[in-house]
Amino acid sequence: DIQLTQSPSSLSAAVGDRVTITCQAGQDISNYLNWYQQKPGKAPKLLISDASNLKSGVPSRFRGSGSKTDFSLTITSLQPEDIATYYCQQFENLPWTFGQGTKVEI
Amino acid sequence: EAELVESGGRLEPPGGSLRLSCAASGFTFSLYDIHWVRQSPGKGLEWVSVVEPSGDAYFAASVKGRFTISREKAKKSVYLQMNNLTAGDTAMYYCARVSQFVGAFDVWGQGTMVTVSS
């Protein structure tokens, strides 16, 4: 199984701050990585696919980058509605795996 | 609008069985892979299983041999049959559609809660 290691596990930032979450894969997964946002009591929501493609309708302050084993999700200006847990997920091969999550607080 | 609705979750004793359902609407069901992803209380996301339009299915090692998955075209539904349940299966179970264009879960259901406890 491909292990994904996210860091940090949690962070606290102020409104307007630039926030970066990293996701490291245990092996080369090319750009087969997605990012999801999950708010309490809700299902996850796709933000970014293929490492850097912003899903239609997702605010442009969310940016994804990286390839092979090292990836990052950046929120360029944190907003109150961005309070959530963020997960990376690989689809290089089955079983698809998720990172352990990063909880973002204000 | 594409939508998935899960049902069937409940409290079940260890060793019991449950069948979860995932009903699809708003899209051409026969074209999409449908997955199950679970989340134990306060924990992260864990991939469980997938059924392809062909009926081919794959499972996580933690459920292989205990869970089966099927799909019914006429009812636009996917079913997860869960046998020999253990406390470790306690979780919110989500079904999710994989985009036709990228390997990403682009539509999720609201989830159905399975609790395994005596």
Interface residues (C-beta under 8 A of the other chain):
Chain A: D1 Y32 N34 Y36 Q38 A43 P44 K45 L46 S49 D50 N53 K55 Y87 Q89 F91 L94 P95 W96 T97 F98 G99 Q100 G101
Chain B: H35 G44 L45 E46 W47 V50 Y58 A60 A61 Y94 A96 S99 V102 G103 A104 F105 D106 W108 G109 Q110 G111
